[in-house]
Amino acid sequence: MSKVKIVSIIYAIGIIIGALLFDVWGADTTPFKTLSVFAWTVIFIIALFFVDKNERK
C-alpha cells in the first residue's frame, strides 16, 4: 500500500471521528470546530505534498 493511500485513510478516519464523536457538522458549530476541521485539512494537504515528493525520488 502506498504512503499516499495510508495518509488518505488516516484523513478519512479523522473526518469520520470528527463528524461522529465531536459533532463538527452539528447545528451548534463553534469557530473552534470550524478551525479544527480546516487545520486537519491543511495538515492532510501538507502530508500529501511531502509523501508524494518523497515517493518520486
Beta strands, then each sheet from edge to edge (+ up, - down):
end
